[in-house]
């Protein structure tokens, strides 16, 4: 045992990680949250809420008594709030678009693979049908056989009629 301790950590086992002061964030969870937020920010419900909030803000700061107003006429605080909201919304929307592009890329590759398999299957089936047609070209069909038998029967009847004419009549 003392010998293994001198050599250092074993290479066939992962190192134990120490504690880190950096927070760990699961990128998949963060991506799902950003997609939900971006989906909400792009909805009619959000536009309605935002329109209501802005109009309420404007009406309150225009018609409320001067001592109860939060933001004076140039509405600097409203501008700051809207800028803050936009500064958080833009990266979330871009992150959601990147995730959608990744999903589209995977879907495109799956579609391409499926199309290649379908083309290979259709080529195989085409070759099989062609070989069956060639093989059937050498096989006698029912209609052809019936026609040949009919022709032989007619020839046989003609031969019988010719034979009956050639025989002398005995009475």
C-alpha positions in Angstrom: 0.0 0.0 0.0 2.8 2.4 0.8 4.2 1.7 -2.6 0.9 2.8 -4.4 0.7 6.0 -2.4 4.1 7.0 -3.5 3.2 6.5 -7.2 0.3 8.9 -7.0 -3.3 8.5 -8.0 -4.4 5.4 -10.0 -4.8 6.0 -13.7 -7.7 3.5 -14.0 -9.9 5.5 -11.7 -11.2 9.1 -12.1 -9.9 11.8 -9.9 -12.1 13.0 -7.2 -13.0 16.6 -7.8 -12.6 19.1 -5.1 -15.2 21.7 -4.3 -15.4 24.7 -6.6 -16.6 28.2 -5.9 -18.0 28.5 -9.4 -21.6 27.5 -9.7 -22.3 24.5 -11.9 -25.1 25.0 -14.4 -26.6 22.2 -16.5 -26.6 23.5 -20.0 -29.6 21.4 -21.0 -31.7 22.9 -18.1 -30.6 26.4 -18.9 -31.4 25.9 -22.6 -34.9 24.6 -21.7 -35.6 27.5 -19.4 -34.3 30.0 -22.1 -36.6 28.4 -24.7 -39.6 28.7 -22.4 -38.8 32.3 -21.7 -38.2 33.1 -25.4 -41.5 31.3 -26.3 -43.3 33.5 -23.7 -41.6 36.7 -24.9 -42.8 35.9 -28.4 -46.4 35.3 -27.5 -49.4 37.6 -27.8 -50.0 37.2 -24.1 -46.7 38.9 -23.3 -47.4 41.7 -25.8 -50.7 42.3 -24.1 -49.1 42.3 -20.7 -46.4 44.6 -21.8 -48.8 47.0 -23.6 -51.0 47.1 -20.5 -48.0 47.8 -18.3 -46.6 50.6 -20.5 -50.0 52.3 -20.9 -50.7 52.1 -17.2 -47.2 53.5 -16.4 -47.8 56.4 -18.9 -51.4 57.1 -17.6 -50.3 57.0 -14.0 -47.3 59.3 -14.5 -49.3 61.8 -16.6 -52.6 62.0 -14.7 -51.7 61.1 -11.1 -51.1 63.9 -8.5 -47.6 65.3 -8.7 -46.5 63.9 -5.4 -47.6 60.3 -6.3 -45.9 60.2 -9.7 -43.0 57.7 -10.0 -41.5 58.9 -13.2 -41.6 62.4 -14.6 -42.4 63.4 -18.3 -39.3 62.1 -20.1 -40.1 58.8 -18.5 -36.4 57.9 -17.9 -37.2 55.1 -15.5 -39.6 53.5 -18.0 -36.9 53.7 -20.6 -34.4 52.0 -18.2 -36.9 49.2 -17.4 -37.6 48.5 -21.1 -33.9 48.6 -21.9 -33.2 46.1 -19.1 -36.0 43.8 -20.3 -34.6 43.9 -23.9 -31.1 43.3 -22.7 -32.2 40.1 -21.0 -34.6 39.0 -23.7 -32.2 39.3 -26.7 -29.6 36.7 -25.4 -32.4 34.3 -24.3 -34.0 34.5 -27.7 -30.6 33.9 -29.4 -29.9 30.9 -27.2 -33.3 29.5 -28.0 -32.7 30.0 -31.7 -29.3 28.3 -31.5 -30.9 25.3 -29.8 -33.6 25.2 -32.5 -30.9 25.3 -35.2 -29.2 22.4 -33.5 -32.5 20.4 -33.5 -33.1 21.4 -37.1 -29.6 20.2 -38.1 -30.2 16.8 -36.4 -33.6 16.5 -38.0 -32.1 17.3 -41.4 -29.5 14.7 -41.0 -32.1 12.1 -39.9 -34.2 13.0 -43.0 -31.2 12.7 -45.2 -30.3 9.2 -43.8 -34.0 8.1 -44.2 -34.0 9.4 -47.8 -30.8 7.5 -48.6 -32.3 4.3 -47.1 -35.5 4.8 -49.1 -33.5 5.3 -52.3 -31.5 2.2 -51.7 -34.6 0.2 -51.0 -36.3 1.5 -54.1 -33.2 0.7 -56.2 -33.2 -2.8 -54.8 -36.9 -3.3 -55.5 -36.5 -1.9 -59.0 -33.7 -4.4 -59.7 -35.8 -7.2 -58.3 -38.8 -6.3 -60.4 -36.6 -6.1 -63.5 -35.2 -9.6 -62.8 -38.7 -11.0 -62.3 -39.8 -9.5 -65.6 -36.8 -11.1 -67.3 -37.6 -14.5 -65.6 -41.3 -14.2 -66.5 -40.4 -13.5 -70.1 -39.3 -17.2 -70.4 -42.3 -18.6 -68.5 -45.4 -19.7 -70.4 -48.5 -17.8 -69.4 -52.0 -19.3 -69.1 -53.3 -17.2 -72.0 -50.4 -18.2 -74.3 -50.9 -21.9 -73.4 -54.6 -21.7 -74.1 -53.9 -20.1 -77.4 -51.4 -22.8 -78.4 -53.8 -25.6 -77.3 -56.6 -23.9 -79.3 -54.4 -23.8 -82.4 -53.4 -27.4 -82.0 -57.0 -28.4 -81.6 -57.9 -26.6 -84.8 -55.0 -28.3 -86.6 -56.1 -31.6 -85.2 -59.7 -31.0 -86.4 -58.4 -30.0 -89.8 -56.3 -33.1 -90.0 -59.3 -35.3 -89.0 -61.5 -33.6 -91.6 -58.8 -34.2 -94.2 -58.5 -37.8 -93.2 -62.3 -38.4 -93.4 -62.3 -37.0 -96.9 -59.5 -39.2 -98.0 -61.2 -42.4 -96.7 -63.5 -44.2 -99.2 -67.0 -44.5 -98.3 -68.2 -48.0 -97.7 -71.9 -48.8 -97.8 
